[in-house]
Amino acid sequence: MAYNSNNHKRRVAQILEVYNGLKESDVPDTRIVAKKLPEKGIHISYRTLMNYKGMKPSELQTEQLNLFAIAV
């Protein structure tokens, strides 16, 4: 699959979804990055996770209209 911004946004959204499912109040983010995410097949650094968490919701949305414009 070719790399483009929509694929990147989907990957970030998927990583954040897995992270939010694993996050508990007593589990630090460093442990999630080091132990839990690799179990799910996600290998990223702590800094990358913090950058993803800091993204605005508008930056994570993919343009759905492009999918329908091709079919017309």
C-alpha positions as CSV (number, residue, x, y, z in Angstrom):
1,M,0.0,0.0,0.0
2,A,1.4,3.4,-0.9
3,Y,2.1,5.8,1.9
4,N,-0.1,8.9,1.9
5,S,-1.6,11.2,4.5
6,N,-4.9,9.4,4.7
7,N,-3.1,6.1,5.5
8,H,-1.1,7.8,8.1
9,K,-4.2,9.3,9.7
10,R,-5.8,5.9,9.8
11,R,-2.8,4.3,11.4
12,V,-2.6,7.1,14.1
13,A,-6.3,6.6,14.8
14,Q,-5.9,2.9,15.1
15,I,-2.9,3.3,17.4
16,L,-4.8,5.7,19.6
17,E,-7.8,3.4,19.7
18,V,-5.6,0.5,21.0
19,Y,-3.9,2.8,23.4
20,N,-7.2,4.1,24.9
21,G,-8.3,0.5,25.3
22,L,-5.2,-0.3,27.3
23,K,-4.9,2.9,29.3
24,E,-5.8,2.6,33.0
25,S,-5.3,5.2,35.6
26,D,-2.6,3.2,37.4
27,V,-0.6,2.1,34.3
28,P,2.0,4.6,33.1
29,D,2.3,5.4,29.4
30,T,5.9,4.2,29.3
31,R,4.8,0.7,30.3
32,I,2.1,0.7,27.7
33,V,4.6,1.7,25.0
34,A,7.2,-0.8,26.2
35,K,5.1,-3.9,27.1
36,K,1.5,-3.7,25.9
37,L,1.7,-2.1,22.4
38,P,4.3,-4.6,21.1
39,E,2.0,-7.4,22.1
40,K,-0.5,-5.9,19.7
41,G,2.1,-5.5,16.9
42,I,2.6,-1.8,17.3
43,H,6.2,-0.7,17.8
44,I,6.5,3.0,18.4
45,S,8.5,5.2,20.7
46,Y,7.1,7.1,23.7
47,R,7.8,10.4,21.9
48,T,5.8,9.3,18.9
49,L,2.9,8.3,21.1
50,M,3.0,11.7,22.8
51,N,3.0,13.4,19.3
52,Y,0.0,11.2,18.3
53,K,-1.9,12.0,21.5
54,G,-1.3,15.7,21.0
55,M,-2.8,15.8,17.5
56,K,-6.1,17.7,17.1
57,P,-9.2,15.7,16.2
58,S,-9.4,17.7,13.0
59,E,-5.9,16.5,12.0
60,L,-7.0,12.8,12.4
61,Q,-10.1,12.9,10.2
62,T,-9.7,11.5,6.7
63,E,-11.6,12.9,3.8
64,Q,-14.5,10.4,3.2
65,L,-15.8,12.3,0.2
66,N,-12.9,11.2,-1.9
67,L,-14.1,7.6,-1.7
68,F,-17.5,8.5,-3.1
69,A,-16.2,11.0,-5.7
70,I,-14.4,8.1,-7.5
71,A,-17.6,6.0,-7.7
72,V,-19.7,8.7,-9.4
